[in-house]
């Protein structure tokens, strides 16, 4: 009964080679989030989708893009990964925050950049 | 800006010991406060929350009280178990209905049998 699924769990890419991480949800939630978490640091919000509306955080690098083709799926695209982009990437969902603020997280994808 | 500060870990306790993990926050509005837990190999999951001053959140023997006067939301448990070993994150959403959750850096807890 997995609710937020992230694939793959581990991803290795080369410096500058585009990579896509995927997230799917079975909760039918309105909002999907992508966070970056570096070792021993707090998760940092990159962007979120409210339904089809995309909301980028001001300090998210242009190198990071996202797509949400339907309610269930959301993708994180890193156009030209640098060594500093190695991190855990967490996907989360929530209902309309005006009704319920709890976020539901996937297990994360750990990205290694060689 | 808004921020969350929690005590550095790791915290190592023996089974049945009392646990406190300190958390303080800075916010301009009236935040909702959360504790999330991350067990090894899993995603974060909500442990408890409080949405206004003096509210107490509780779950699985853990408690935290929203203290506006000290801007704190300390996590406590009277008797920890080995299965409580995890990373604990304090977090806030600035205003009710907001989208952006701001997390603390996390505190790793080890409980020894």
HADDOCK unambig.tbl for C-alpha pairs under 7 A between the chains (distance, minus, plus):
assign (segid A and resid 40 and name CA) (segid B and resid 105 and name CA) 6.50 0.50 0.50
assign (segid A and resid 41 and name CA) (segid B and resid 105 and name CA) 4.66 0.50 0.50
assign (segid A and resid 42 and name CA) (segid B and resid 103 and name CA) 5.48 0.50 0.50
assign (segid A and resid 42 and name CA) (segid B and resid 104 and name CA) 5.34 0.50 0.50
assign (segid A and resid 42 and name CA) (segid B and resid 105 and name CA) 3.97 0.50 0.50
assign (segid A and resid 42 and name CA) (segid B and resid 106 and name CA) 6.45 0.50 0.50
assign (segid A and resid 43 and name CA) (segid B and resid 103 and name CA) 6.29 0.50 0.50
assign (segid A and resid 97 and name CA) (segid B and resid 97 and name CA) 4.43 0.50 0.50
assign (segid A and resid 97 and name CA) (segid B and resid 98 and name CA) 6.13 0.50 0.50
assign (segid A and resid 97 and name CA) (segid B and resid 99 and name CA) 6.45 0.50 0.50
assign (segid A and resid 98 and name CA) (segid B and resid 96 and name CA) 6.61 0.50 0.50
assign (segid A and resid 98 and name CA) (segid B and resid 97 and name CA) 3.80 0.50 0.50
assign (segid A and resid 99 and name CA) (segid B and resid 97 and name CA) 6.97 0.50 0.50
assign (segid A and resid 101 and name CA) (segid B and resid 97 and name CA) 6.63 0.50 0.50
assign (segid A and resid 102 and name CA) (segid B and resid 46 and name CA) 6.93 0.50 0.50
assign (segid A and resid 104 and name CA) (segid B and resid 45 and name CA) 6.36 0.50 0.50
assign (segid A and resid 105 and name CA) (segid B and resid 43 and name CA) 5.30 0.50 0.50
assign (segid A and resid 105 and name CA) (segid B and resid 44 and name CA) 5.49 0.50 0.50
assign (segid A and resid 105 and name CA) (segid B and resid 45 and name CA) 6.46 0.50 0.50
assign (segid A and resid 106 and name CA) (segid B and resid 43 and name CA) 5.00 0.50 0.50
assign (segid A and resid 107 and name CA) (segid B and resid 41 and name CA) 6.79 0.50 0.50
assign (segid A and resid 107 and name CA) (segid B and resid 42 and name CA) 4.59 0.50 0.50
assign (segid A and resid 107 and name CA) (segid B and resid 43 and name CA) 3.79 0.50 0.50
assign (segid A and resid 108 and name CA) (segid B and resid 43 and name CA) 6.26 0.50 0.50
